[in-house]
């Protein structure tokens, strides 16, 4: 199954030079999760997601 879990949302209009979604995703990757950043055009936000079902279960349990 190709499921996704949204770990966190960040508004697209952040301060210049600030990449909070990328920083959050990097921190999750350092913890062993396969986090990535995607853009949700409908809500004009960056989402940090996990696509892997096993990793998603770990994120949901945390």
N, CA, C and O atoms as a Maestro MAE file, in Angstrom:
{
 s_m_m2io_version
 :::
 2.0.0
}

f_m_ct {
 s_m_title
 :::
 protein
 m_atom[248] {
  # First column is atom index #
  i_m_mmod_type
  r_m_x_coord
  r_m_y_coord
  r_m_z_coord
  i_m_residue_number
  s_m_chain_name
  s_m_pdb_residue_name
  s_m_pdb_atom_name
  i_m_atomic_number
  :::
  1 25 0.849 -1.179 0.000 1 A "UNK " " N  " 7
  2 3 0.000 0.000 0.000 1 A "UNK " " CA " 6
  3 2 0.896 1.243 0.000 1 A "UNK " " C  " 6
  4 15 1.910 1.274 0.698 1 A "UNK " " O  " 8
  5 25 0.541 2.230 -0.750 2 A "UNK " " N  " 7
  6 3 1.315 3.469 -0.841 2 A "UNK " " CA " 6
  7 2 0.608 4.559 -0.042 2 A "UNK " " C  " 6
  8 15 -0.056 5.430 -0.604 2 A "UNK " " O  " 8
  9 25 0.764 4.494 1.284 3 A "UNK " " N  " 7
  10 3 0.079 5.468 2.127 3 A "UNK " " CA " 6
  11 2 1.007 6.616 2.492 3 A "UNK " " C  " 6
  12 15 2.227 6.517 2.360 3 A "UNK " " O  " 8
  13 25 0.405 7.704 2.954 4 A "UNK " " N  " 7
  14 3 1.160 8.873 3.403 4 A "UNK " " CA " 6
  15 2 0.596 9.332 4.734 4 A "UNK " " C  " 6
  16 15 -0.605 9.248 4.992 4 A "UNK " " O  " 8
  17 25 1.497 9.819 5.569 5 A "UNK " " N  " 7
  18 3 1.101 10.417 6.834 5 A "UNK " " CA " 6
  19 2 1.721 11.800 6.877 5 A "UNK " " C  " 6
  20 15 2.924 11.950 6.663 5 A "UNK " " O  " 8
  21 25 0.910 12.815 7.153 6 A "UNK " " N  " 7
  22 3 1.418 14.179 7.285 6 A "UNK " " CA " 6
  23 2 1.933 14.344 8.708 6 A "UNK " " C  " 6
  24 15 1.176 14.225 9.672 6 A "UNK " " O  " 8
  25 25 3.234 14.619 8.829 7 A "UNK " " N  " 7
  26 3 3.836 14.820 10.136 7 A "UNK " " CA " 6
  27 2 3.653 16.249 10.629 7 A "UNK " " C  " 6
  28 15 3.447 16.485 11.819 7 A "UNK " " O  " 8
  29 25 3.732 17.205 9.695 8 A "UNK " " N  " 7
  30 3 3.654 18.619 10.083 8 A "UNK " " CA " 6
  31 2 3.309 19.460 8.861 8 A "UNK " " C  " 6
  32 15 3.601 19.065 7.732 8 A "UNK " " O  " 8
  33 25 2.680 20.631 9.080 9 A "UNK " " N  " 7
  34 3 2.345 21.606 8.025 9 A "UNK " " CA " 6
  35 2 3.073 22.904 8.315 9 A "UNK " " C  " 6
  36 15 3.207 23.311 9.468 9 A "UNK " " O  " 8
  37 25 3.542 23.549 7.256 10 A "UNK " " N  " 7
  38 3 4.214 24.841 7.386 10 A "UNK " " CA " 6
  39 2 3.675 25.780 6.316 10 A "UNK " " C  " 6
  40 15 3.587 25.382 5.155 10 A "UNK " " O  " 8
  41 25 3.309 27.014 6.663 11 A "UNK " " N  " 7
  42 3 2.815 27.961 5.665 11 A "UNK " " CA " 6
  43 2 3.895 28.250 4.622 11 A "UNK " " C  " 6
  44 15 5.083 28.318 4.938 11 A "UNK " " O  " 8
  45 25 3.464 28.417 3.393 12 A "UNK " " N  " 7
  46 3 4.408 28.663 2.305 12 A "UNK " " CA " 6
  47 2 5.046 30.042 2.400 12 A "UNK " " C  " 6
  48 15 6.129 30.237 1.848 12 A "UNK " " O  " 8
  49 25 4.440 30.987 3.058 13 A "UNK " " N  " 7
  50 3 4.951 32.348 3.120 13 A "UNK " " CA " 6
  51 2 5.839 32.606 4.324 13 A "UNK " " C  " 6
  52 15 5.664 33.606 5.020 13 A "UNK " " O  " 8
  53 25 6.785 31.722 4.577 14 A "UNK " " N  " 7
  54 3 7.687 31.903 5.716 14 A "UNK " " CA " 6
  55 2 8.670 33.041 5.485 14 A "UNK " " C  " 6
  56 15 8.769 33.572 4.379 14 A "UNK " " O  " 8
  57 25 9.392 33.409 6.528 15 A "UNK " " N  " 7
  58 3 10.377 34.492 6.395 15 A "UNK " " CA " 6
  59 2 11.449 34.163 5.359 15 A "UNK " " C  " 6
  60 15 11.818 33.003 5.176 15 A "UNK " " O  " 8
  61 25 11.935 35.186 4.694 16 A "UNK " " N  " 7
  62 3 12.952 35.001 3.656 16 A "UNK " " CA " 6
  63 2 14.190 34.323 4.247 16 A "UNK " " C  " 6
  64 15 14.692 34.730 5.294 16 A "UNK " " O  " 8
  65 25 14.669 33.295 3.571 17 A "UNK " " N  " 7
  66 3 15.846 32.575 4.023 17 A "UNK " " CA " 6
  67 2 15.556 31.513 5.063 17 A "UNK " " C  " 6
  68 15 16.477 30.851 5.540 17 A "UNK " " O  " 8
  69 25 14.295 31.338 5.426 18 A "UNK " " N  " 7
  70 3 13.911 30.342 6.422 18 A "UNK " " CA " 6
  71 2 13.260 29.155 5.718 18 A "UNK " " C  " 6
  72 15 12.392 29.348 4.866 18 A "UNK " " O  " 8
  73 25 13.658 27.946 6.054 19 A "UNK " " N  " 7
  74 3 13.115 26.735 5.453 19 A "UNK " " CA " 6
  75 2 12.674 25.773 6.553 19 A "UNK " " C  " 6
  76 15 13.247 24.692 6.691 19 A "UNK " " O  " 8
  77 25 11.662 26.152 7.340 20 A "UNK " " N  " 7
  78 3 11.284 25.316 8.488 20 A "UNK " " CA " 6
  79 2 10.828 23.907 8.103 20 A "UNK " " C  " 6
  80 15 11.104 22.958 8.837 20 A "UNK " " O  " 8
  81 25 10.143 23.749 6.981 21 A "UNK " " N  " 7
  82 3 9.695 22.415 6.579 21 A "UNK " " CA " 6
  83 2 10.896 21.529 6.263 21 A "UNK " " C  " 6
  84 15 10.935 20.368 6.670 21 A "UNK " " O  " 8
  85 25 11.867 22.065 5.545 22 A "UNK " " N  " 7
  86 3 13.075 21.293 5.215 22 A "UNK " " CA " 6
  87 2 13.858 20.941 6.477 22 A "UNK " " C  " 6
  88 15 14.377 19.832 6.599 22 A "UNK " " O  " 8
  89 25 13.941 21.878 7.409 23 A "UNK " " N  " 7
  90 3 14.666 21.623 8.660 23 A "UNK " " CA " 6
  91 2 13.960 20.542 9.480 23 A "UNK " " C  " 6
  92 15 14.610 19.669 10.054 23 A "UNK " " O  " 8
  93 25 12.639 20.606 9.531 24 A "UNK " " N  " 7
  94 3 11.864 19.602 10.263 24 A "UNK " " CA " 6
  95 2 12.047 18.227 9.619 24 A "UNK " " C  " 6
  96 15 12.259 17.236 10.319 24 A "UNK " " O  " 8
  97 25 11.966 18.166 8.284 25 A "UNK " " N  " 7
  98 3 12.127 16.891 7.577 25 A "UNK " " CA " 6
  99 2 13.532 16.329 7.791 25 A "UNK " " C  " 6
  100 15 13.690 15.125 7.991 25 A "UNK " " O  " 8
  101 25 14.547 17.184 7.750 26 A "UNK " " N  " 7
  102 3 15.922 16.734 7.976 26 A "UNK " " CA " 6
  103 2 16.070 16.127 9.369 26 A "UNK " " C  " 6
  104 15 16.722 15.096 9.533 26 A "UNK " " O  " 8
  105 25 15.471 16.759 10.363 27 A "UNK " " N  " 7
  106 3 15.533 16.235 11.725 27 A "UNK " " CA " 6
  107 2 14.855 14.870 11.816 27 A "UNK " " C  " 6
  108 15 15.357 13.977 12.499 27 A "UNK " " O  " 8
  109 25 13.713 14.698 11.133 28 A "UNK " " N  " 7
  110 3 13.036 13.394 11.145 28 A "UNK " " CA " 6
  111 2 13.886 12.342 10.439 28 A "UNK " " C  " 6
  112 15 13.940 11.195 10.884 28 A "UNK " " O  " 8
  113 25 14.559 12.720 9.329 29 A "UNK " " N  " 7
  114 3 15.422 11.766 8.638 29 A "UNK " " CA " 6
  115 2 16.586 11.337 9.529 29 A "UNK " " C  " 6
  116 15 17.008 10.181 9.491 29 A "UNK " " O  " 8
  117 25 17.099 12.260 10.325 30 A "UNK " " N  " 7
  118 3 18.188 11.921 11.237 30 A "UNK " " CA " 6
  119 2 17.709 10.953 12.327 30 A "UNK " " C  " 6
  120 15 18.518 10.236 12.916 30 A "UNK " " O  " 8
  121 25 16.408 10.930 12.594 31 A "UNK " " N  " 7
  122 3 15.814 9.991 13.544 31 A "UNK " " CA " 6
  123 2 15.473 8.653 12.887 31 A "UNK " " C  " 6
  124 15 15.035 7.726 13.567 31 A "UNK " " O  " 8
  125 25 15.670 8.547 11.572 32 A "UNK " " N  " 7
  126 3 15.427 7.293 10.874 32 A "UNK " " CA " 6
  127 2 14.144 7.236 10.068 32 A "UNK " " C  " 6
  128 15 13.878 6.226 9.416 32 A "UNK " " O  " 8
  129 25 13.342 8.289 10.093 33 A "UNK " " N  " 7
  130 3 12.119 8.306 9.285 33 A "UNK " " CA " 6
  131 2 12.445 8.772 7.871 33 A "UNK " " C  " 6
  132 15 13.379 9.545 7.665 33 A "UNK " " O  " 8
  133 25 11.678 8.302 6.911 34 A "UNK " " N  " 7
  134 3 11.868 8.705 5.518 34 A "UNK " " CA " 6
  135 2 10.969 9.897 5.208 34 A "UNK " " C  " 6
  136 15 10.055 9.805 4.389 34 A "UNK " " O  " 8
  137 25 11.239 10.996 5.863 35 A "UNK " " N  " 7
  138 3 10.408 12.196 5.704 35 A "UNK " " CA " 6
  139 2 10.813 12.975 4.466 35 A "UNK " " C  " 6
  140 15 11.988 13.031 4.103 35 A "UNK " " O  " 8
  141 25 9.822 13.573 3.828 36 A "UNK " " N  " 7
  142 3 10.083 14.438 2.673 36 A "UNK " " CA " 6
  143 2 9.099 15.600 2.688 36 A "UNK " " C  " 6
  144 15 8.054 15.542 3.337 36 A "UNK " " O  " 8
  145 25 9.450 16.643 1.969 37 A "UNK " " N  " 7
  146 3 8.614 17.848 1.900 37 A "UNK " " CA " 6
  147 2 7.899 17.872 0.553 37 A "UNK " " C  " 6
  148 15 8.511 17.680 -0.498 37 A "UNK " " O  " 8
  149 25 6.596 18.112 0.608 38 A "UNK " " N  " 7
  150 3 5.794 18.281 -0.608 38 A "UNK " " CA " 6
  151 2 4.990 19.563 -0.464 38 A "UNK " " C  " 6
  152 15 4.755 20.041 0.646 38 A "UNK " " O  " 8
  153 25 4.579 20.107 -1.579 39 A "UNK " " N  " 7
  154 3 3.778 21.334 -1.587 39 A "UNK " " CA " 6
  155 2 2.321 20.964 -1.786 39 A "UNK " " C  " 6
  156 15 1.979 20.220 -2.706 39 A "UNK " " O  " 8
  157 25 1.465 21.486 -0.920 40 A "UNK " " N  " 7
  158 3 0.023 21.338 -1.075 40 A "UNK " " CA " 6
  159 2 -0.494 22.653 -1.651 40 A "UNK " " C  " 6
  160 15 -0.674 23.627 -0.920 40 A "UNK " " O  " 8
  161 25 -0.730 22.680 -2.947 41 A "UNK " " N  " 7
  162 3 -1.145 23.914 -3.617 41 A "UNK " " CA " 6
  163 2 -2.503 24.414 -3.122 41 A "UNK " " C  " 6
  164 15 -2.731 25.621 -3.039 41 A "UNK " " O  " 8
  165 25 -3.390 23.497 -2.800 42 A "UNK " " N  " 7
  166 3 -4.735 23.895 -2.371 42 A "UNK " " CA " 6
  167 2 -4.702 24.716 -1.085 42 A "UNK " " C  " 6
  168 15 -5.477 25.659 -0.928 42 A "UNK " " O  " 8
  169 25 -3.802 24.357 -0.163 43 A "UNK " " N  " 7
  170 3 -3.739 25.083 1.104 43 A "UNK " " CA " 6
  171 2 -2.555 26.041 1.173 43 A "UNK " " C  " 6
  172 15 -2.362 26.712 2.187 43 A "UNK " " O  " 8
  173 25 -1.759 26.113 0.105 44 A "UNK " " N  " 7
  174 3 -0.580 26.974 0.044 44 A "UNK " " CA " 6
  175 2 0.333 26.709 1.249 44 A "UNK " " C  " 6
  176 15 0.738 27.623 1.967 44 A "UNK " " O  " 8
  177 25 0.637 25.414 1.437 45 A "UNK " " N  " 7
  178 3 1.466 25.012 2.573 45 A "UNK " " CA " 6
  179 2 2.434 23.915 2.151 45 A "UNK " " C  " 6
  180 15 2.178 23.162 1.210 45 A "UNK " " O  " 8
  181 25 3.548 23.843 2.866 46 A "UNK " " N  " 7
  182 3 4.485 22.744 2.704 46 A "UNK " " CA " 6
  183 2 4.131 21.682 3.731 46 A "UNK " " C  " 6
  184 15 3.915 21.989 4.904 46 A "UNK " " O  " 8
  185 25 4.073 20.440 3.289 47 A "UNK " " N  " 7
  186 3 3.757 19.327 4.180 47 A "UNK " " CA " 6
  187 2 4.988 18.447 4.316 47 A "UNK " " C  " 6
  188 15 5.655 18.157 3.323 47 A "UNK " " O  " 8
  189 25 5.288 18.029 5.511 48 A "UNK " " N  " 7
  190 3 6.326 17.033 5.735 48 A "UNK " " CA " 6
  191 2 5.592 15.713 5.873 48 A "UNK " " C  " 6
  192 15 4.775 15.535 6.775 48 A "UNK " " O  " 8
  193 25 5.893 14.785 4.965 49 A "UNK " " N  " 7
  194 3 5.167 13.521 4.919 49 A "UNK " " CA " 6
  195 2 6.121 12.344 5.035 49 A "UNK " " C  " 6
  196 15 7.328 12.469 4.830 49 A "UNK " " O  " 8
  197 25 5.541 11.195 5.371 50 A "UNK " " N  " 7
  198 3 6.226 9.911 5.326 50 A "UNK " " CA " 6
  199 2 5.383 9.036 4.421 50 A "UNK " " C  " 6
  200 15 4.188 8.867 4.662 50 A "UNK " " O  " 8
  201 25 5.991 8.473 3.376 51 A "UNK " " N  " 7
  202 3 5.258 7.635 2.423 51 A "UNK " " CA " 6
  203 2 5.274 6.159 2.811 51 A "UNK " " C  " 6
  204 15 4.320 5.442 2.509 51 A "UNK " " O  " 8
  205 25 6.309 5.698 3.458 52 A "UNK " " N  " 7
  206 3 6.469 4.302 3.801 52 A "UNK " " CA " 6
  207 2 5.454 3.893 4.862 52 A "UNK " " C  " 6
  208 15 5.316 4.581 5.874 52 A "UNK " " O  " 8
  209 25 4.756 2.813 4.657 53 A "UNK " " N  " 7
  210 3 3.728 2.375 5.588 53 A "UNK " " CA " 6
  211 2 4.310 2.072 6.958 53 A "UNK " " C  " 6
  212 15 3.723 2.465 7.966 53 A "UNK " " O  " 8
  213 25 5.445 1.387 7.028 54 A "UNK " " N  " 7
  214 3 6.052 1.063 8.317 54 A "UNK " " CA " 6
  215 2 6.472 2.327 9.049 54 A "UNK " " C  " 6
  216 15 6.225 2.452 10.248 54 A "UNK " " O  " 8
  217 25 7.104 3.269 8.349 55 A "UNK " " N  " 7
  218 3 7.517 4.521 8.963 55 A "UNK " " CA " 6
  219 2 6.302 5.324 9.386 55 A "UNK " " C  " 6
  220 15 6.341 6.020 10.401 55 A "UNK " " O  " 8
  221 25 5.228 5.236 8.624 56 A "UNK " " N  " 7
  222 3 4.013 5.958 8.974 56 A "UNK " " CA " 6
  223 2 3.426 5.420 10.272 56 A "UNK " " C  " 6
  224 15 2.904 6.185 11.083 56 A "UNK " " O  " 8
  225 25 3.509 4.112 10.472 57 A "UNK " " N  " 7
  226 3 3.020 3.525 11.712 57 A "UNK " " CA " 6
  227 2 3.851 3.996 12.901 57 A "UNK " " C  " 6
  228 15 3.306 4.251 13.975 57 A "UNK " " O  " 8
  229 25 5.153 4.112 12.719 58 A "UNK " " N  " 7
  230 3 6.028 4.607 13.776 58 A "UNK " " CA " 6
  231 2 5.683 6.050 14.092 58 A "UNK " " C  " 6
  232 15 5.617 6.425 15.262 58 A "UNK " " O  " 8
  233 25 5.459 6.869 13.068 59 A "UNK " " N  " 7
  234 3 5.127 8.292 13.267 59 A "UNK " " CA " 6
  235 2 3.781 8.426 13.966 59 A "UNK " " C  " 6
  236 15 3.625 9.281 14.838 59 A "UNK " " O  " 8
  237 25 2.826 7.614 13.606 60 A "UNK " " N  " 7
  238 3 1.508 7.697 14.211 60 A "UNK " " CA " 6
  239 2 1.545 7.293 15.685 60 A "UNK " " C  " 6
  240 15 0.772 7.804 16.495 60 A "UNK " " O  " 8
  241 25 2.438 6.383 16.022 61 A "UNK " " N  " 7
  242 3 2.542 5.917 17.401 61 A "UNK " " CA " 6
  243 2 3.238 6.940 18.295 61 A "UNK " " C  " 6
  244 15 3.060 6.926 19.513 61 A "UNK " " O  " 8
  245 25 4.035 7.831 17.690 62 A "UNK " " N  " 7
  246 3 4.797 8.814 18.491 62 A "UNK " " CA " 6
  247 2 3.963 9.939 19.008 62 A "UNK " " C  " 6
  248 15 4.476 10.826 19.690 62 A "UNK " " O  " 8
  :::
 }
 m_bond[247] {
  # First column is bond index #
  i_m_from
  i_m_to
  i_m_order
  :::
  1 1 2 1
  2 2 3 1
  3 3 4 2
  4 3 5 1
  5 5 6 1
  6 6 7 1
  7 7 8 2
  8 7 9 1
  9 9 10 1
  10 10 11 1
  11 11 12 2
  12 11 13 1
  13 13 14 1
  14 14 15 1
  15 15 16 2
  16 15 17 1
  17 17 18 1
  18 18 19 1
  19 19 20 2
  20 19 21 1
  21 21 22 1
  22 22 23 1
  23 23 24 2
  24 23 25 1
  25 25 26 1
  26 26 27 1
  27 27 28 2
  28 27 29 1
  29 29 30 1
  30 30 31 1
  31 31 32 2
  32 31 33 1
  33 33 34 1
  34 34 35 1
  35 35 36 2
  36 35 37 1
  37 37 38 1
  38 38 39 1
  39 39 40 2
  40 39 41 1
  41 41 42 1
  42 42 43 1
  43 43 44 2
  44 43 45 1
  45 45 46 1
  46 46 47 1
  47 47 48 2
  48 47 49 1
  49 49 50 1
  50 50 51 1
  51 51 52 2
  52 51 53 1
  53 53 54 1
  54 54 55 1
  55 55 56 2
  56 55 57 1
  57 57 58 1
  58 58 59 1
  59 59 60 2
  60 59 61 1
  61 61 62 1
  62 62 63 1
  63 63 64 2
  64 63 65 1
  65 65 66 1
  66 66 67 1
  67 67 68 2
  68 67 69 1
  69 69 70 1
  70 70 71 1
  71 71 72 2
  72 71 73 1
  73 73 74 1
  74 74 75 1
  75 75 76 2
  76 75 77 1
  77 77 78 1
  78 78 79 1
  79 79 80 2
  80 79 81 1
  81 81 82 1
  82 82 83 1
  83 83 84 2
  84 83 85 1
  85 85 86 1
  86 86 87 1
  87 87 88 2
  88 87 89 1
  89 89 90 1
  90 90 91 1
  91 91 92 2
  92 91 93 1
  93 93 94 1
  94 94 95 1
  95 95 96 2
  96 95 97 1
  97 97 98 1
  98 98 99 1
  99 99 100 2
  100 99 101 1
  101 101 102 1
  102 102 103 1
  103 103 104 2
  104 103 105 1
  105 105 106 1
  106 106 107 1
  107 107 108 2
  108 107 109 1
  109 109 110 1
  110 110 111 1
  111 111 112 2
  112 111 113 1
  113 113 114 1
  114 114 115 1
  115 115 116 2
  116 115 117 1
  117 117 118 1
  118 118 119 1
  119 119 120 2
  120 119 121 1
  121 121 122 1
  122 122 123 1
  123 123 124 2
  124 123 125 1
  125 125 126 1
  126 126 127 1
  127 127 128 2
  128 127 129 1
  129 129 130 1
  130 130 131 1
  131 131 132 2
  132 131 133 1
  133 133 134 1
  134 134 135 1
  135 135 136 2
  136 135 137 1
  137 137 138 1
  138 138 139 1
  139 139 140 2
  140 139 141 1
  141 141 142 1
  142 142 143 1
  143 143 144 2
  144 143 145 1
  145 145 146 1
  146 146 147 1
  147 147 148 2
  148 147 149 1
  149 149 150 1
  150 150 151 1
  151 151 152 2
  152 151 153 1
  153 153 154 1
  154 154 155 1
  155 155 156 2
  156 155 157 1
  157 157 158 1
  158 158 159 1
  159 159 160 2
  160 159 161 1
  161 161 162 1
  162 162 163 1
  163 163 164 2
  164 163 165 1
  165 165 166 1
  166 166 167 1
  167 167 168 2
  168 167 169 1
  169 169 170 1
  170 170 171 1
  171 171 172 2
  172 171 173 1
  173 173 174 1
  174 174 175 1
  175 175 176 2
  176 175 177 1
  177 177 178 1
  178 178 179 1
  179 179 180 2
  180 179 181 1
  181 181 182 1
  182 182 183 1
  183 183 184 2
  184 183 185 1
  185 185 186 1
  186 186 187 1
  187 187 188 2
  188 187 189 1
  189 189 190 1
  190 190 191 1
  191 191 192 2
  192 191 193 1
  193 193 194 1
  194 194 195 1
  195 195 196 2
  196 195 197 1
  197 197 198 1
  198 198 199 1
  199 199 200 2
  200 199 201 1
  201 201 202 1
  202 202 203 1
  203 203 204 2
  204 203 205 1
  205 205 206 1
  206 206 207 1
  207 207 208 2
  208 207 209 1
  209 209 210 1
  210 210 211 1
  211 211 212 2
  212 211 213 1
  213 213 214 1
  214 214 215 1
  215 215 216 2
  216 215 217 1
  217 217 218 1
  218 218 219 1
  219 219 220 2
  220 219 221 1
  221 221 222 1
  222 222 223 1
  223 223 224 2
  224 223 225 1
  225 225 226 1
  226 226 227 1
  227 227 228 2
  228 227 229 1
  229 229 230 1
  230 230 231 1
  231 231 232 2
  232 231 233 1
  233 233 234 1
  234 234 235 1
  235 235 236 2
  236 235 237 1
  237 237 238 1
  238 238 239 1
  239 239 240 2
  240 239 241 1
  241 241 242 1
  242 242 243 1
  243 243 244 2
  244 243 245 1
  245 245 246 1
  246 246 247 1
  247 247 248 2
  :::
 }
}
